[in-house]
Structure formats: C-alpha cells, structure tokens
C-alpha cells in the first residue's frame, strides 16, 4: 500500500522559488564602494594640500625682506634703528685734547656740539684729530664750555703766530698771554699749524684741557689723522661712539694720550676678534647723537 504525501515539492514551484530567491538576493552596491574610496582619496588630497599650504606659509614667513637702504658713514635715515654695544663698563679709556667744535643743533644750538678731540704725537709735536664727541655732557658743562671758549670775548693766537710760538721777543709781556687764558686766548682765529685735521670746525680751541673718554671701538678712518702710518699707511684711527667721562684736571696736555697708545689699543682690539678691518671695511668714526639722558 502506497501513501501519497500531499506536501511533496512541486518541481514547477521549486523553480519559481529559486528564481525568486535569486532575484531577491541583495546585490552589493559597487558604486557605493567606489564612492567611499573617492571620499578617502579626497580626504587624503585635502590633507596633502593643507600640509603643502603650511609648508608654503612656513617658507613665506622664513623669507627675509629686501633691504630698504644700505649703510653709509655720516649719513642717516629716519627708518634706521641704532644698536650699540654696551661699553660703559669697558676698562679702556683714553685722555684726549679738545681742539675745536661746531655749533649744536636743536636744544644744543646755543652750545658747542660736537667737539673735536685729538691725541698728541710726541715725535712731531702735533695734535692729530681722532673723533668728535657729543655724548656724556651735562647742560651745565655745555654752558660752562661755551662760556670758556667764547669767540665773542676776543680771539687768541692766529695761525701766523704759531711759527713764533715759544720764542721770546724784546718788549713782549708774557703776562698778556696768561691773562688771555681766562677768556681772550681760549679760541683761535684760524686752524693752528700743529693740528692735523682737514675739516673746518666753527671754532678752534686753544689746547689746554685733557678729557677722559670712553668709546665702543677703534676703526680705520679716511678722515681722521690719528696714528696714521702706525697701523695703515693711508688711513688714521678713529673712535666709534665716544663718551665724555670727566676733565682730567690732574693732567696737562703734555700728559694726554699719544698716537702710539691709540695704535696699541687698536692692536689689542684686533687680537681679541675680527673687526671692520678683518672684514675688509673701513668705517668712519661715528658720533653718538643721542640726547644726554640722565645728565
């Protein structure tokens, strides 16, 4: 006896079921995968662009600006900033002789400023100009200096008198010269023959004082004649940023610093390290034109 089951699979229905399952099976969206890869690529590209942008910014910030002006001695621009080394504690000072001056500018217009200073040459007996100084003076000192070297009170010896200087003549009263030291002969009508300097100050002093001065550096100079031939055959020596310290009342002009002493200071400076000479540059002596704050 054979029993026929009612739930036997129908071949026709099986084919339809397989087809339905095949059709209903989820298809992996390839486009979505591609789009996700595109997003990753775009993110990487964005990061690369940011990194490149940062590198460009760094390069831009590290790039130096072009120079707006070059340095030339005795010339100034309003856009310049002066940077000076600290030399107030320097052990080296020099004793100089004031030999002339120019009329001041601004608030110093009623005084002598700057003042021309010199070293002495014991071999020739001449005074060799070394620098101009306009720093370290108080207003009281400026006023006293202007009164001392006042051309309105009378002029002393002229250039023609230098040839007969030191010679005694009959009928000459030496007391006149001594009295002139109080005001009459403190200035000269022209450049003294014993002064080595090609410039033209507004007034020439009668050499009679010794001033102690500090300075930043000693440089070769085409203008000043101090120690010429001792270091360089064609150029003298000059002081950069000289500053007045005090009047050496204990010294006469015969005890002022010599050109040999100045040359020795320059050699000591060169032995310590490279300077403008080692760099192949000749720098004119510079004047500190700052106001004398604190005096």
MONOR-V314177 format. One record per residue. N is the residue number from 1. RES is the residue in one letter. PHI is phi in whole degrees, 0 to 359 (* if undefined). NEAR is the number of other C-alpha atoms within 8 Angstrom. Layout:
n=N res=RES phi=PHI near=NEAR
n=N res=RES phi=PHI near=NEAR
//
This chain:
n=1 res=X phi=* near=2
n=2 res=X phi=247 near=3
n=3 res=X phi=255 near=4
n=4 res=X phi=265 near=4
n=5 res=X phi=278 near=5
n=6 res=X phi=283 near=4
n=7 res=X phi=263 near=4
n=8 res=X phi=293 near=5
n=9 res=X phi=294 near=6
n=10 res=X phi=269 near=6
n=11 res=X phi=304 near=6
n=12 res=X phi=296 near=6
n=13 res=X phi=293 near=8
n=14 res=X phi=298 near=9
n=15 res=X phi=297 near=8
n=16 res=X phi=294 near=8
n=17 res=X phi=296 near=8
n=18 res=X phi=298 near=8
n=19 res=X phi=296 near=8
n=20 res=X phi=296 near=8
n=21 res=X phi=296 near=8
n=22 res=X phi=295 near=7
n=23 res=X phi=287 near=6
n=24 res=X phi=276 near=6
n=25 res=X phi=296 near=6
n=26 res=X phi=294 near=4
n=27 res=X phi=262 near=4
n=28 res=X phi=291 near=4
n=29 res=X phi=287 near=6
n=30 res=X phi=290 near=6
n=31 res=X phi=296 near=6
n=32 res=X phi=297 near=7
n=33 res=X phi=296 near=8
n=34 res=X phi=298 near=8
n=35 res=X phi=295 near=8
n=36 res=X phi=295 near=8
n=37 res=X phi=296 near=8
n=38 res=X phi=297 near=8
n=39 res=X phi=297 near=8
n=40 res=X phi=299 near=8
n=41 res=X phi=295 near=8
n=42 res=X phi=295 near=8
n=43 res=X phi=296 near=8
n=44 res=X phi=297 near=8
n=45 res=X phi=297 near=8
n=46 res=X phi=297 near=8
n=47 res=X phi=297 near=8
n=48 res=X phi=298 near=8
n=49 res=X phi=296 near=8
n=50 res=X phi=297 near=8
n=51 res=X phi=296 near=8
n=52 res=X phi=296 near=8
n=53 res=X phi=296 near=8
n=54 res=X phi=297 near=8
n=55 res=X phi=297 near=8
n=56 res=X phi=296 near=8
n=57 res=X phi=297 near=8
n=58 res=X phi=297 near=8
n=59 res=X phi=296 near=8
n=60 res=X phi=295 near=7
n=61 res=X phi=292 near=7
n=62 res=X phi=278 near=6
n=63 res=X phi=283 near=6
n=64 res=X phi=273 near=5
n=65 res=X phi=282 near=4
n=66 res=X phi=291 near=4
n=67 res=X phi=294 near=5
n=68 res=X phi=274 near=4
n=69 res=X phi=201 near=4
n=70 res=X phi=256 near=5
n=71 res=X phi=274 near=5
n=72 res=X phi=225 near=6
n=73 res=X phi=301 near=7
n=74 res=X phi=64 near=6
n=75 res=X phi=230 near=6
n=76 res=X phi=225 near=6
n=77 res=X phi=235 near=5
n=78 res=X phi=294 near=4
n=79 res=X phi=277 near=4
n=80 res=X phi=280 near=6
n=81 res=X phi=241 near=4
n=82 res=X phi=267 near=4
n=83 res=X phi=243 near=4
n=84 res=X phi=242 near=4
n=85 res=X phi=286 near=5
n=86 res=X phi=279 near=6
n=87 res=X phi=237 near=8
n=88 res=X phi=295 near=5
n=89 res=X phi=262 near=5
n=90 res=X phi=294 near=7
n=91 res=X phi=279 near=4
n=92 res=X phi=270 near=5
n=93 res=X phi=230 near=9
n=94 res=X phi=219 near=9
n=95 res=X phi=260 near=12
n=96 res=X phi=242 near=13
n=97 res=X phi=249 near=14
n=98 res=X phi=287 near=14
n=99 res=X phi=234 near=12
n=100 res=X phi=184 near=12
n=101 res=X phi=197 near=14
n=102 res=X phi=240 near=11
n=103 res=X phi=289 near=12
n=104 res=X phi=284 near=12
n=105 res=X phi=244 near=7
n=106 res=X phi=65 near=5
n=107 res=X phi=290 near=6
n=108 res=X phi=263 near=10
n=109 res=X phi=295 near=9
n=110 res=X phi=267 near=7
n=111 res=X phi=237 near=11
n=112 res=X phi=273 near=14
n=113 res=X phi=190 near=12
n=114 res=X phi=278 near=11
n=115 res=X phi=245 near=13
n=116 res=X phi=277 near=14
n=117 res=X phi=240 near=14
n=118 res=X phi=217 near=14
n=119 res=X phi=256 near=16
n=120 res=X phi=257 near=13
n=121 res=X phi=253 near=12
n=122 res=X phi=293 near=7
n=123 res=X phi=283 near=4
n=124 res=X phi=260 near=5
n=125 res=X phi=78 near=8
n=126 res=X phi=266 near=10
n=127 res=X phi=251 near=11
n=128 res=X phi=253 near=16
n=129 res=X phi=297 near=14
n=130 res=X phi=234 near=14
n=131 res=X phi=188 near=14
n=132 res=X phi=248 near=10
n=133 res=X phi=235 near=15
n=134 res=X phi=215 near=14
n=135 res=X phi=229 near=12
n=136 res=X phi=98 near=9
n=137 res=X phi=268 near=10
n=138 res=X phi=272 near=8
n=139 res=X phi=298 near=7
n=140 res=X phi=297 near=6
n=141 res=X phi=293 near=8
n=142 res=X phi=303 near=11
n=143 res=X phi=296 near=9
n=144 res=X phi=294 near=8
n=145 res=X phi=293 near=10
n=146 res=X phi=293 near=10
n=147 res=X phi=290 near=7
n=148 res=X phi=291 near=9
n=149 res=X phi=255 near=10
n=150 res=X phi=257 near=11
n=151 res=X phi=292 near=8
n=152 res=X phi=287 near=5
n=153 res=X phi=274 near=7
n=154 res=X phi=125 near=10
n=155 res=X phi=253 near=13
n=156 res=X phi=269 near=12
n=157 res=X phi=295 near=11
n=158 res=X phi=264 near=12
n=159 res=X phi=296 near=11
n=160 res=X phi=289 near=6
n=161 res=X phi=282 near=8
n=162 res=X phi=290 near=11
n=163 res=X phi=292 near=5
n=164 res=X phi=260 near=6
n=165 res=X phi=293 near=6
n=166 res=X phi=91 near=4
n=167 res=X phi=268 near=5
n=168 res=X phi=269 near=5
n=169 res=X phi=242 near=5
n=170 res=X phi=292 near=4
n=171 res=X phi=84 near=4
n=172 res=X phi=270 near=6
n=173 res=X phi=260 near=6
n=174 res=X phi=291 near=6
n=175 res=X phi=292 near=6
n=176 res=X phi=297 near=7
n=177 res=X phi=293 near=9
n=178 res=X phi=293 near=8
n=179 res=X phi=294 near=9
n=180 res=X phi=294 near=11
n=181 res=X phi=299 near=9
n=182 res=X phi=283 near=9
n=183 res=X phi=169 near=12
n=184 res=X phi=286 near=12
n=185 res=X phi=258 near=14
n=186 res=X phi=282 near=16
n=187 res=X phi=234 near=16
n=188 res=X phi=243 near=16
n=189 res=X phi=288 near=11
n=190 res=X phi=210 near=8
n=191 res=X phi=293 near=9
n=192 res=X phi=294 near=10
n=193 res=X phi=293 near=7
n=194 res=X phi=271 near=8
n=195 res=X phi=261 near=10
n=196 res=X phi=258 near=10
n=197 res=X phi=193 near=9
n=198 res=X phi=264 near=5
n=199 res=X phi=285 near=4
n=200 res=X phi=231 near=4
n=201 res=X phi=294 near=9
n=202 res=X phi=288 near=8
n=203 res=X phi=211 near=12
n=204 res=X phi=253 near=14
n=205 res=X phi=273 near=12
n=206 res=X phi=281 near=10
n=207 res=X phi=298 near=9
n=208 res=X phi=204 near=8
n=209 res=X phi=238 near=11
n=210 res=X phi=233 near=15
n=211 res=X phi=245 near=13
n=212 res=X phi=273 near=13
n=213 res=X phi=227 near=13
n=214 res=X phi=260 near=14
n=215 res=X phi=202 near=12
n=216 res=X phi=272 near=11
n=217 res=X phi=211 near=8
n=218 res=X phi=247 near=13
n=219 res=X phi=229 near=15
n=220 res=X phi=289 near=13
n=221 res=X phi=222 near=14
n=222 res=X phi=277 near=10
n=223 res=X phi=256 near=9
n=224 res=X phi=274 near=14
n=225 res=X phi=256 near=15
n=226 res=X phi=298 near=13
n=227 res=X phi=62 near=13
n=228 res=X phi=295 near=12
n=229 res=X phi=93 near=9
n=230 res=X phi=272 near=8
n=231 res=X phi=244 near=8
n=232 res=X phi=222 near=8
n=233 res=X phi=288 near=7
n=234 res=X phi=247 near=7
n=235 res=X phi=235 near=13
n=236 res=X phi=267 near=16
n=237 res=X phi=244 near=16
n=238 res=X phi=221 near=14
n=239 res=X phi=258 near=14
n=240 res=X phi=266 near=13
n=241 res=X phi=52 near=12
n=242 res=X phi=291 near=16
n=243 res=X phi=226 near=12
n=244 res=X phi=291 near=13
n=245 res=X phi=251 near=9
n=246 res=X phi=191 near=7
n=247 res=X phi=274 near=8
n=248 res=X phi=272 near=10
n=249 res=X phi=291 near=7
n=250 res=X phi=275 near=4
n=251 res=X phi=236 near=9
n=252 res=X phi=266 near=10
n=253 res=X phi=294 near=10
n=254 res=X phi=288 near=6
n=255 res=X phi=252 near=6
n=256 res=X phi=290 near=13
n=257 res=X phi=295 near=11
n=258 res=X phi=260 near=10
n=259 res=X phi=294 near=12
n=260 res=X phi=295 near=9
n=261 res=X phi=296 near=8
n=262 res=X phi=297 near=12
n=263 res=X phi=296 near=12
n=264 res=X phi=294 near=8
n=265 res=X phi=298 near=9
n=266 res=X phi=295 near=10
n=267 res=X phi=294 near=8
n=268 res=X phi=298 near=8
n=269 res=X phi=297 near=10
n=270 res=X phi=294 near=9
n=271 res=X phi=289 near=7
n=272 res=X phi=283 near=6
n=273 res=X phi=177 near=6
n=274 res=X phi=293 near=9
n=275 res=X phi=230 near=7
n=276 res=X phi=296 near=10
n=277 res=X phi=291 near=10
n=278 res=X phi=295 near=7
n=279 res=X phi=272 near=7
n=280 res=X phi=78 near=6
n=281 res=X phi=240 near=7
n=282 res=X phi=251 near=10
n=283 res=X phi=254 near=9
n=284 res=X phi=291 near=12
n=285 res=X phi=302 near=13
n=286 res=X phi=255 near=9
n=287 res=X phi=256 near=11
n=288 res=X phi=280 near=10
n=289 res=X phi=264 near=6
n=290 res=X phi=291 near=5
n=291 res=X phi=294 near=5
n=292 res=X phi=278 near=9
n=293 res=X phi=293 near=4
n=294 res=X phi=89 near=3
n=295 res=X phi=250 near=7
//
